[in-house]
Amino acid sequence: MDVIESIRIFKRVAETKSFSRVGKENDVSQPTISKLIQGLERHLDIALFRRTTRGLSLTVEGQKLYNSGSDLIDHFERVIAEVKSQKLTLKGELRVSASLAFARLVLAPLFLEFSNQHPDLRLNFILSDGYTDLVENNIDIAFRIGKLADSTLKANRIATSRRALYASKIYLKKFGRPKYLNHLHSHRLLYFTRLADRPSWPFLSSNGEPTPFYFEPFFKTDGTDLMREALLNGMGIALLPTWMMGEAEKEKKVERLFDSNLISPTPIFALSASSKDLNAKQRAYIEFLRLKFETMPSLSTR
C-alpha cells in the first residue's frame, strides 16, 4: 500500500471528520476512502478512529499519527529528492485563502511567474473578505492583514501594508478638500466594517499621540473591492491600502489626504494551521512572495 498517500488521506479525514467529504475532494467514493483507512489501520495494527453514531473521533494512537503526519510526509519527500540528487519538485495542490482585492491586485499578477517555477503545483484560491477556517477548508496558506485574533495559527509576517486616506478627483471637485481633520465630519466618509465595530480611523494628534478619529459613515460595506469602486466613483473619502490604489494614483484619479496625521503601517501575515514547520509548498510560495514584495513600492518586507 502507499503509506504516505494513506497518511495524507487519514489527516484530511481527521480534520473534516467525514469520509464522504474527503472522497469528494479526491474524486473517489466514500467507500474507497473508508477502505483506504481500514487498510492503513491493518498495516499499522492500530485503530485510528472511534466510529460512533455521533461521528468520528481520533484514538490516542490516531492523534499521535495526526500530530506527526505532516512532518513525516514532508521529510519523506525531501529524502526522496536528496536520494535522486534532484531539487525537490513541488506537486499536488496549494490551497490559498485571501481577500478578493488582495488576490486580484497583488497576487494575481504573480501567478504565472510562480507557476512557471513550479509547473507541477496546482493553485486553488478560496477568496473571501471574511474569516475562513483553515482546518475545515483544508487551507495551506491564508493571507491576513492587520492584528491577528487567533493565536493557534502559525503566523509568518511577510510584508507591511501601507494605508492612506483617499478621495477621488470627482469627489473633491464636487465637495471640496477638507483643510483640517475635524472638517472630515462634514464630508461623506466610507468605512470598511471589518476593521472594527465602531467606525474609526487611526490618526495622530498634534502632539504625536495615537488618537482614533470616530465618525458616522455615509457608506459602509464588508467588501474591500466595493469600497474601492465606491471611492473611485466619487461616493466619498476612504481609508484604503496603497496597493489597492496604485493604478488610480498613477492616473491621478485620486488624492491622498492628511498623510502626515495617519498611522499607516499594517502587517501582512501568511498563516498556516499547523504549529509545526511549514512544508515545502508553503515555504516556496511564501519565500517567492517575500522576494517580490521587496520590489513593490506599496509593500515592504521590513
Summary of the structure (lengths in Angstrom):
residues: 302
radius of gyration: 23.8
end to end distance: 47.1
largest distance: 75.8
contacts: 846
relative contact order: 0.15
helix: 42%
strand: 25%
